[in-house]
Amino acid sequence: MKSSPNGIGIKEKMPGPDPDEQARQSLTRIKHKLMIMSGKGGVGKSSVSVNLAIALSRKGFKVGLMDVDIHGPDIPRMLGLSGMMAANANRKLDPMRYSDNLTAVSIESLMADKDDAVIWRGPMKHGAIRQFVGEVEWGDLDYLIIDAPPGTGDEPLTVAQLIKDARAIIVTTPQEVALADVRKSINFCKTVKMEIIGLVENMSSYTCPHCGRSVDIFGTGGGERTAAQSGLKLLGRIPFDPNMVKCGDAGISYQQQYSESPVTRVFGEIATQTANAARG
């Protein structure tokens, strides 16, 4: 091992198994690979990634959650996972275990100091993502959910090049500025020939807990219009609930704490639609 400029251990190039072949072998044991994308930050993409992974795992599927947001990893904190990944007897890294059906990997799980900044250029990020695929003991999975950073830069491009059969789910909010960026994500997928399963509209409305009135804080119907204009499926509209933020910050499962809420119901529906689309 050697250290990167910010102290995170990365492997030196040494004789041994071909890393690309390791990645290919690992991917053969994963049925469906889904990259969660967004055109811009602040739309709740990581929250959707986490809760979609939890919803699929609650339906009995074996799910892996791979956080490829190298500069802003949030997945371990949102899942309430701590500590660092360790190598097993096969000389592979064991992913962090959230439940019997859900495991996760993030660059944060390789950092001794979680507040360190990851100051890497494209080739180092490409190498890290390749290691996440090939040098992690994922085992047999029904779904690998890949939480990509906002935009169309190094990380989503690496996923598209490395995981040829990955498909995309694009997250947006209803307002026009977010939708304009979504269209860039759609064009990215067309350029790299990645199938889009559908769109998810997050924070679509807010129901006042006192008067019961529904308020469209960020506008209304934008995700549905964009999906229709692009010939894509709208997988679901997730209402805004402040408890989602609180649970994410505390590393608590929203769906377990608020199992009867409209948000939990919608995530269950999105998981069903995603599973149907992935099989189709």
PyMOL commands that set and color helices and strands:
alter all, ss='L'
color gray80, all
select helices_A, chain A and resi 19-27+45-58+75-79+107-110+122-134+154-162+176-191+222-230+242-250+254-257+262-279
alter helices_A, ss='H'
color red, helices_A
select strands_A, chain A and resi 2-3+9-10+30-38+63-67+96-99+102-106+141-147+167-172+196-201+206-207+214-215+234-237
alter strands_A, ss='S'
color yellow, strands_A
deselect
rebuild
show_as cartoon
